[in-house]
Amino acid sequence: MIETLPLGHLKISSGDMNDLLEFIGRSISENNKRYCVPLNLTKYITSQKDLKLKAVMRSADLVTSDGISMVWLSRRAGYRNVYRITGIDLAEKIIVQSRAKGWKIYFLGASPKNLGLAINNVERKFDNPYISGFHHGYFKQNEIQNIIEIINKSGSDILFLGLGMPQKEYFIHDYFDRINVRFCMAVGGAFDVWADVKKRTPELIQSMGLEWLFRSYYDRSKMLNISRYGFLFLKELLFYRK
């Protein structure tokens, strides 16, 4: 069962992977419009001052714990039913289910080259899910209305939004009401992982809660974010109050 739990200035969703998939499947079948935004350390700290980011996080139907840091903070708040569920893991489970359920998925984000590679690899790995359309993430402001119209004409059930942070959250905030999909998920860098241009953290390192260390080794921007926000988050963790 999914619960929405207060977490500092934001919120977090309880439940394991099966709970989330059941919620998403029911929302789509009942034609309810929902969106999901994974929450990590950087997003948590940034949204303290970024009011637009904070607003879209607080309005999200699902906020998953995209990293061990949010599980730690949830435990500090007294929640035992919040689990680490990364955005890419949830997205891949949705892709698998889409075959049986007949869901159509639209991909928006990444560079044209990486997006093409990602789609080819997803189709091969997941036995040709119904990808109803795609568009790269390097679009201009005056192109957005046309992109929305293309998504709406595609008859897509699900939108995977693979822009950067906070661009994907801003996109949801500004345009989600105009997009006729039943479920939208911010998948961040998943497209680049599916394109094989970024590495996933090995499962052993993930299980140890050290995925942030692995990512910072391969991605300088991740290292800078961890050093920039890590101390602030540690302070939040140590002195957390409900």
Stockholm file with secondary structure:
# STOCKHOLM 1.0

chainA/1-242         MIETLPLGHLKISSGDMNDLLEFIGRSISENNKRYCVPLNLTKYITSQKDLKLKAVMRSADLVTSDGISMVWLSRRAGYRNVYRITGIDLAEKIIVQSRAKGWKIYFLGASPKNLGLAINNVERKFDNPYISGFHHGYFKQNEIQNIIEIINKSGSDILFLGLGMPQKEYFIHDYFDRINVRFCMAVGGAFDVWADVKKRTPELIQSMGLEWLFRSYYDRSKMLNISRYGFLFLKELLFYRK
#=GR chainA/1-242 SS CCCEEEETTEEEECBCHHHHHHHHHHHHHTTCCEEECCBCHHHHHHTTTCHHHHHHHHHCSBCCBCSHHHHHHHHHTTCSSBCBCCHHHHHHHHHHHHHHHTCCEEEEESCHHHHHHHHHHHHHHTTCCCEEEEECSCCCGGGHHHHHHHHHHTTCSEEEEECCTTHHHHHHHHHGGGCCCSEEEECTTHHHHHTTSSCCCCHHHHHTTCHHHHHHHHCHHHHHHHHHHHHHHHHHHHTCCC
#=GC SS_cons         CCCEEEETTEEEECBCHHHHHHHHHHHHHTTCCEEECCBCHHHHHHTTTCHHHHHHHHHCSBCCBCSHHHHHHHHHTTCSSBCBCCHHHHHHHHHHHHHHHTCCEEEEESCHHHHHHHHHHHHHHTTCCCEEEEECSCCCGGGHHHHHHHHHHTTCSEEEEECCTTHHHHHHHHHGGGCCCSEEEECTTHHHHHTTSSCCCCHHHHHTTCHHHHHHHHCHHHHHHHHHHHHHHHHHHHTCCC
//
